[in-house]
Amino acid sequence: MDTKLGQKHPDPSLIRLYITKAMLETTEKEIAETKDGEATNLTFGAKSSSVITEAINKACSDFDKHGIFAGIMKENEDA
């Protein structure tokens, strides 16, 4: 079965999905690390460039593995 439907590269919407997920994970992590009495940092920090680059690389890698189902498929944790 052709899970890429003839596509050679991930669709821009897939890349946006992975960037959004990465931003969410980074922001949640920064909020969790905030100490009591400290102001919560709700902005996407200075490391955004590297986070976005990693997200794009992950989107492309997952597209190679799962085709159009990338972002939907969960990695098998038993493997």
Secondary structure by P-SEA (a helix, b strand, c coil): cccccccccccaaaaaaaaaaaaaaaaaaaaaacccccccccccccaaaaaaaaaaaaaaaaaaccccccccccccccc
